Amino acid sequence: MLSKDFKGGDIVNIFGGTEFNLSQADIKGRVTLEVTTIFGGTKLIVPSHWEVNLS
């Protein structure tokens, strides 16, 4: 993801997986990314200065 104004989104995995690399993306304010995984996996890669909250 190379977006300079990433706004969030949804990731859905069913019997599969996703690797989502946000290390080159920029955000403004708070962003929500909803992830649903059933029988698979999701790997999120974010810049080290981002604060990530799981809920």
OpenMM code with the backbone's topology and positions (N, CA, C; nanometers):
from openmm import Vec3, app, unit

residues = "MET LEU SER LYS ASP PHE LYS GLY GLY ASP ILE VAL ASN ILE PHE GLY GLY THR GLU PHE ASN LEU SER GLN ALA ASP ILE LYS GLY ARG VAL THR LEU GLU VAL THR THR ILE PHE GLY GLY THR LYS LEU ILE VAL PRO SER HIS TRP GLU VAL ASN LEU SER".split()
positions = [
    Vec3(0.0852, -0.1167, 0.0000),
    Vec3(0.0000, 0.0000, 0.0000),
    Vec3(0.0894, 0.1226, 0.0000),
    Vec3(0.0737, 0.2070, -0.1006),
    Vec3(0.1573, 0.3266, -0.1119),
    Vec3(0.0783, 0.4556, -0.0913),
    Vec3(-0.0421, 0.4465, -0.0397),
    Vec3(-0.1299, 0.5623, -0.0228),
    Vec3(-0.0670, 0.6667, 0.0687),
    Vec3(-0.0802, 0.7918, 0.0306),
    Vec3(-0.0328, 0.9018, 0.1152),
    Vec3(-0.1448, 0.9565, 0.2028),
    Vec3(-0.2645, 0.8988, 0.1913),
    Vec3(-0.3777, 0.9371, 0.2764),
    Vec3(-0.4661, 0.8142, 0.2981),
    Vec3(-0.4094, 0.7113, 0.3624),
    Vec3(-0.4822, 0.5872, 0.3871),
    Vec3(-0.5963, 0.6134, 0.4839),
    Vec3(-0.7175, 0.5696, 0.4490),
    Vec3(-0.8354, 0.5998, 0.5290),
    Vec3(-0.8935, 0.4779, 0.6003),
    Vec3(-0.8361, 0.3582, 0.5811),
    Vec3(-0.8870, 0.2379, 0.6465),
    Vec3(-0.9592, 0.1488, 0.5480),
    Vec3(-1.0292, 0.0480, 0.6015),
    Vec3(-1.1009, -0.0445, 0.5151),
    Vec3(-1.1323, -0.1746, 0.5854),
    Vec3(-1.1613, -0.2765, 0.5049),
    Vec3(-1.1973, -0.4096, 0.5535),
    Vec3(-1.1110, -0.5141, 0.4846),
    Vec3(-1.0705, -0.6148, 0.5612),
    Vec3(-1.0019, -0.7318, 0.5067),
    Vec3(-1.0814, -0.8532, 0.5522),
    Vec3(-1.1184, -0.9408, 0.4579),
    Vec3(-1.1914, -1.0634, 0.4907),
    Vec3(-1.1158, -1.1813, 0.4306),
    Vec3(-1.0822, -1.2803, 0.5151),
    Vec3(-1.0153, -1.4029, 0.4719),
    Vec3(-1.0992, -1.5222, 0.5138),
    Vec3(-1.1284, -1.6102, 0.4199),
    Vec3(-1.1956, -1.7359, 0.4501),
    Vec3(-1.1149, -1.8455, 0.3813),
    Vec3(-1.0562, -1.9337, 0.4605),
    Vec3(-0.9689, -2.0395, 0.4090),
    Vec3(-0.8535, -1.9823, 0.3273),
    Vec3(-0.7954, -1.8737, 0.3729),
    Vec3(-0.6826, -1.8136, 0.3027),
    Vec3(-0.6134, -1.7144, 0.3938),
    Vec3(-0.5299, -1.6318, 0.3348),
    Vec3(-0.4566, -1.5364, 0.4154),
    Vec3(-0.4239, -1.4106, 0.3397),
    Vec3(-0.3813, -1.3096, 0.4151),
    Vec3(-0.3446, -1.1806, 0.3590),
    Vec3(-0.2209, -1.1290, 0.4289),
    Vec3(-0.1298, -1.0717, 0.3523),
    Vec3(-0.0201, -0.9932, 0.4081),
    Vec3(-0.0423, -0.8509, 0.3585),
    Vec3(-0.0648, -0.7588, 0.4507),
    Vec3(-0.0986, -0.6211, 0.4169),
    Vec3(0.0125, -0.5314, 0.4681),
    Vec3(0.0898, -0.4733, 0.3775),
    Vec3(0.2067, -0.3946, 0.4132),
    Vec3(0.1726, -0.2460, 0.4050),
    Vec3(0.1680, -0.1813, 0.5202),
    Vec3(0.1382, -0.0386, 0.5280),
    Vec3(0.2626, 0.0441, 0.5603),
    Vec3(0.3806, -0.0137, 0.5461),
    Vec3(0.5028, 0.0550, 0.5867),
    Vec3(0.5311, 0.1795, 0.5035),
    Vec3(0.4734, 0.1927, 0.3841),
    Vec3(0.4936, 0.3108, 0.2999),
    Vec3(0.3721, 0.4037, 0.2991),
    Vec3(0.2677, 0.3701, 0.3757),
    Vec3(0.1446, 0.4493, 0.3771),
    Vec3(0.1523, 0.5593, 0.4832),
    Vec3(0.0770, 0.6651, 0.4600),
    Vec3(0.0641, 0.7737, 0.5568),
    Vec3(-0.0820, 0.7847, 0.5977),
    Vec3(-0.1059, 0.8258, 0.7227),
    Vec3(-0.2426, 0.8460, 0.7706),
    Vec3(-0.2536, 0.9856, 0.8307),
    Vec3(-0.3763, 1.0323, 0.8363),
    Vec3(-0.4054, 1.1602, 0.9012),
    Vec3(-0.5129, 1.1326, 1.0045),
    Vec3(-0.4775, 1.1413, 1.1311),
    Vec3(-0.5737, 1.1136, 1.2369),
    Vec3(-0.5877, 0.9651, 1.2631),
    Vec3(-0.7057, 0.9272, 1.3120),
    Vec3(-0.7343, 0.7885, 1.3480),
    Vec3(-0.7909, 0.7149, 1.2274),
    Vec3(-0.7466, 0.5907, 1.2092),
    Vec3(-0.7904, 0.5063, 1.0975),
    Vec3(-0.8381, 0.3734, 1.1535),
    Vec3(-0.9452, 0.3184, 1.0957),
    Vec3(-0.9970, 0.1886, 1.1379),
    Vec3(-0.9844, 0.0901, 1.0223),
    Vec3(-0.9240, -0.0237, 1.0527),
    Vec3(-0.9118, -0.1338, 0.9572),
    Vec3(-0.9770, -0.2546, 1.0221),
    Vec3(-1.0884, -0.2999, 0.9668),
    Vec3(-1.1604, -0.4145, 1.0216),
    Vec3(-1.1115, -0.5407, 0.9522),
    Vec3(-1.0678, -0.6390, 1.0326),
    Vec3(-1.0127, -0.7639, 0.9792),
    Vec3(-1.0961, -0.8808, 1.0297),
    Vec3(-1.1448, -0.9631, 0.9360),
    Vec3(-1.2169, -1.0856, 0.9688),
    Vec3(-1.1415, -1.2018, 0.9055),
    Vec3(-1.1032, -1.3000, 0.9872),
    Vec3(-1.0289, -1.4151, 0.9374),
    Vec3(-1.0934, -1.5431, 0.9890),
    Vec3(-1.1289, -1.6321, 0.8975),
    Vec3(-1.1875, -1.7615, 0.9316),
    Vec3(-1.1016, -1.8693, 0.8667),
    Vec3(-1.0394, -1.9534, 0.9466),
    Vec3(-0.9519, -2.0604, 0.8983),
    Vec3(-0.8414, -2.0075, 0.8073),
    Vec3(-0.7755, -1.9016, 0.8492),
    Vec3(-0.6657, -1.8449, 0.7722),
    Vec3(-0.5831, -1.7560, 0.8617),
    Vec3(-0.5173, -1.6588, 0.8019),
    Vec3(-0.4355, -1.5681, 0.8806),
    Vec3(-0.4195, -1.4338, 0.8131),
    Vec3(-0.3846, -1.3345, 0.8927),
    Vec3(-0.3603, -1.1999, 0.8420),
    Vec3(-0.2335, -1.1467, 0.9054),
    Vec3(-0.1453, -1.0928, 0.8242),
    Vec3(-0.0226, -1.0313, 0.8732),
    Vec3(-0.0262, -0.8847, 0.8322),
    Vec3(-0.0232, -0.7956, 0.9329),
    Vec3(-0.0205, -0.6516, 0.9089),
    Vec3(0.1196, -0.6001, 0.9375),
    Vec3(0.1739, -0.5250, 0.8447),
    Vec3(0.3054, -0.4642, 0.8614),
    Vec3(0.2834, -0.3130, 0.8644),
    Vec3(0.3201, -0.2493, 0.9762),
    Vec3(0.2987, -0.1055, 0.9928),
    Vec3(0.4301, -0.0391, 1.0335),
    Vec3(0.4423, 0.0911, 1.0088),
    Vec3(0.5624, 0.1627, 1.0535),
    Vec3(0.5762, 0.1569, 1.2059),
    Vec3(0.6973, 0.1583, 1.2538),
    Vec3(0.7220, 0.1428, 1.3981),
    Vec3(0.6677, 0.2590, 1.4818),
    Vec3(0.6452, 0.3749, 1.4226),
    Vec3(0.5951, 0.4885, 1.4988),
    Vec3(0.4425, 0.4929, 1.5072),
    Vec3(0.3722, 0.4022, 1.4424),
    Vec3(0.2252, 0.3974, 1.4504),
    Vec3(0.1831, 0.3334, 1.5814),
    Vec3(0.0777, 0.3814, 1.6391),
    Vec3(0.0173, 0.3204, 1.7574),
    Vec3(-0.0974, 0.2317, 1.7100),
    Vec3(-0.0920, 0.1027, 1.7425),
    Vec3(-0.1926, 0.0065, 1.6986),
    Vec3(-0.2710, -0.0408, 1.8206),
    Vec3(-0.4030, -0.0306, 1.8116),
    Vec3(-0.4932, -0.0778, 1.9176),
    Vec3(-0.5814, -0.1884, 1.8622),
    Vec3(-0.5850, -0.3007, 1.9320),
    Vec3(-0.6706, -0.4125, 1.8918),
    Vec3(-0.7956, -0.4138, 1.9779),
    Vec3(-0.9096, -0.4314, 1.9143),
    Vec3(-1.0329, -0.4398, 1.9929),
    Vec3(-1.1278, -0.5388, 1.9304),
] * unit.nanometer
topology = app.Topology()
chain = topology.addChain("A")
for resn in residues:
    res = topology.addResidue(resn, chain)
    for name in ("N", "CA", "C"):
        topology.addAtom(name, app.Element.getBySymbol(name[0]), res)
